[in-house]
Amino acid sequence: MSPGRYIANKRIQEAQLLIRAHQDMTLGQIGTTVGYEDNTTFYRNFLQIAGMSPGKYRQLCREDAQGGTL
């Protein structure tokens, strides 16, 4: 794994934690917090690494919190 890919994976892992823990933060704020300067790159990397968009991930986390499964 390249250093850039490793960093992207770590950023997305941290973004996933923030999405689960901070429902009050916007996805743009989360992207900035984990080191992305633009939302497009954050979205693209999240989609590629997590297999879904950040919005879909947040939706699944909300459903899980309400008794669904994630």
C-alpha positions in Angstrom: 0.0 0.0 0.0 1.3 3.4 -0.9 1.8 6.1 1.7 -0.9 8.2 0.1 -3.3 5.3 0.2 -2.5 4.6 3.8 -3.2 8.2 4.8 -6.5 8.2 2.8 -7.6 5.0 4.6 -6.8 6.5 8.0 -8.6 9.7 7.2 -11.7 7.8 6.1 -11.6 5.6 9.2 -11.5 8.7 11.4 -14.4 10.2 9.3 -16.4 7.1 10.0 -15.8 7.5 13.7 -16.8 11.1 13.6 -20.0 10.4 11.6 -21.1 7.9 14.2 -20.2 10.0 17.2 -21.1 13.5 16.0 -24.5 13.6 14.3 -24.4 17.4 14.7 -21.4 17.9 12.5 -22.0 18.4 8.7 -20.2 16.0 6.4 -18.2 19.0 5.1 -17.0 19.7 8.6 -16.0 16.1 9.1 -14.1 16.1 5.8 -12.2 19.2 6.8 -11.6 17.8 10.3 -9.9 14.7 8.9 -7.8 16.7 6.5 -9.6 17.2 3.2 -9.6 20.7 1.8 -12.4 20.1 -0.6 -15.6 18.0 -0.4 -15.2 16.4 -3.7 -12.0 14.6 -2.8 -13.5 13.6 0.6 -16.6 12.2 -1.1 -14.6 10.4 -3.8 -12.2 8.8 -1.3 -15.0 7.9 1.2 -16.9 6.2 -1.6 -13.9 4.3 -2.9 -12.7 3.2 0.6 -16.0 2.6 2.5 -18.0 1.4 -0.5 -20.7 4.0 0.0 -21.1 7.8 0.2 -20.7 9.6 3.5 -24.4 10.5 3.4 -25.4 6.9 3.0 -23.0 5.8 5.8 -24.6 8.4 8.1 -28.1 7.2 7.2 -27.1 3.6 8.0 -25.6 4.7 11.3 -28.9 6.5 12.2 -30.9 3.4 11.3 -28.6 1.3 13.4 -29.0 3.6 16.3 -32.8 3.2 16.0 -32.5 -0.6 16.1 -31.5 -1.6 12.6 -28.2 -3.3 11.7 -25.0 -1.8 10.3 
